[in-house]
């Protein structure tokens, strides 16, 4: 799985942001790694120098090998928290996405008894 990290200039002020977020994402989404071609993460600070509630945004776009891209967004006061929220939401969405395809692929249609 290819990992791509994008951010605006205000977020990169702290050290190792990209490495921390990539490690957290890979750990959180490890069970889906073989089924995804790319994970694209965008991190931004909406207010810039001003501080406010939920002003850090993390948007993740996951590209499954089959199907359309899945996108989620997390908002929080800190970049790491926003990334964690987005990763949790993405894990739930991927579980539903892949779970449905697996269920429909293997369950035969039940016989109707009259």
C-alpha positions in Angstrom: 0.0 0.0 0.0 1.4 3.4 -1.0 1.1 6.1 1.6 1.0 9.8 0.5 1.0 12.6 3.1 0.0 16.2 2.3 -0.2 19.2 4.7 -0.3 23.0 4.7 2.6 25.1 6.0 1.0 25.7 9.5 0.8 22.0 10.4 4.4 21.1 9.6 5.7 23.2 12.5 5.9 20.2 14.8 8.5 17.6 14.2 7.9 14.2 12.7 4.2 14.8 12.0 4.3 12.8 8.8 6.1 9.9 10.3 3.8 9.8 13.4 0.7 9.9 11.3 1.9 7.3 8.8 2.9 4.9 11.6 -0.5 5.3 13.3 -2.4 4.9 10.0 -0.4 1.7 9.0 -1.0 0.2 12.5 -4.7 1.1 12.5 -5.4 -0.1 9.0 -2.9 -3.1 8.8 -5.7 -5.7 8.3 -6.7 -3.9 5.1 -3.3 -3.2 3.7 -3.4 -6.0 1.1 -6.8 -4.7 -0.2 -5.7 -1.1 -0.6 -3.5 0.4 -3.3 -3.1 3.8 -1.8 -3.8 5.8 1.3 -3.8 9.6 0.8 -3.8 11.8 3.9 -4.4 15.6 3.9 -3.8 17.5 7.1 -4.6 21.2 7.5 -5.2 23.9 10.1 -8.3 25.8 9.2 -7.6 28.9 11.4 -3.9 29.1 10.8 -2.2 31.0 13.7 -5.5 31.5 15.5 -6.6 28.7 17.8 -10.1 27.3 18.0 -12.1 24.2 18.7 -11.7 21.5 16.1 -9.6 23.7 13.8 -7.3 20.8 12.7 -8.7 18.7 9.9 -7.5 15.3 8.6 -9.0 14.0 5.4 -8.1 10.4 4.3 -8.8 8.9 0.9 -8.4 5.1 0.7 -8.2 3.5 -2.7 -9.5 -0.2 -2.6 -8.1 -2.5 -5.3 -11.7 -2.9 -6.5 -14.4 -0.2 -6.2 -14.5 3.5 -5.7 -12.3 5.5 -3.4 -13.5 6.0 0.2 -13.0 9.3 1.9 -13.4 10.4 5.6 -12.6 13.5 7.6 -11.7 13.9 11.3 -11.6 17.2 13.2 -10.0 18.0 16.5 -7.9 20.5 18.5 -4.6 18.6 17.7 -3.4 17.1 14.4 -2.7 13.7 15.9 -6.3 13.5 17.4 -7.8 14.6 14.1 -5.8 11.9 12.3 -6.8 9.3 14.9 -10.5 10.1 14.5 -10.3 9.9 10.7 -8.4 6.6 10.9 -11.1 5.1 13.2 -13.9 6.2 10.9 -12.0 4.9 7.9 -11.5 1.5 9.6 -15.2 1.2 10.2 -16.1 2.2 6.6 -13.6 -0.3 5.2 -14.9 -3.0 7.5 -18.4 -2.4 6.1 -17.1 -2.1 2.6 -15.1 -5.3 2.6 -17.5 -7.2 4.9 -20.4 -6.6 2.5 -18.4 -7.8 -0.5 -17.2 -10.9 1.3 -20.7 -11.7 2.6 -22.3 -11.4 -0.8 -19.5 -13.3 -2.5 -19.8 -16.4 -0.4 -23.4 -16.8 0.8 -25.5 -18.9 -1.6 -29.1 -17.9 -2.1 -31.3 -19.8 0.3 -33.7 -22.3 -1.1 -37.4 -21.4 -0.7 -39.5 -24.1 0.9 -43.2 -24.2 0.0 
